[in-house]
Amino acid sequence: MSQLIVACTCQQNKVLERKNKTIFNKVQTMLISENISLFL
């Protein structure tokens, strides 16, 4: 089996970080609205 390796650029990393942060914030907001604490 061959494996495809894709090099990420700094710009792509920043986009992924922003998406991850957005998803995390949405999840955190939902948990807070349900009175569930999120400890990290």
C-alpha positions in Angstrom: 0.0 0.0 0.0 1.3 3.4 -0.8 0.9 6.3 1.5 0.3 9.9 0.4 2.2 12.5 2.3 1.0 16.0 1.9 3.2 18.9 3.1 1.2 21.5 5.0 2.1 25.2 4.6 1.9 27.7 7.4 -1.2 29.2 5.9 -3.0 25.8 5.9 -1.9 25.2 9.5 -3.4 28.6 10.5 -6.7 27.7 8.7 -6.9 24.4 10.5 -6.1 26.0 13.8 -8.9 28.5 13.3 -11.4 25.8 12.3 -10.4 23.7 15.3 -10.8 26.7 17.6 -14.2 27.5 16.1 -15.4 23.9 16.6 -14.1 23.9 20.1 -15.8 27.1 20.9 -19.1 25.8 19.5 -18.8 22.6 21.6 -17.9 24.6 24.7 -20.9 26.9 24.2 -23.2 23.9 23.8 -21.8 22.2 27.0 -22.2 25.5 29.0 -25.8 25.9 27.8 -26.4 22.3 29.1 -24.8 23.2 32.4 -21.9 20.8 31.8 -18.4 22.0 32.7 -15.5 21.5 30.4 -12.1 21.1 32.1 -9.0 21.0 29.9 
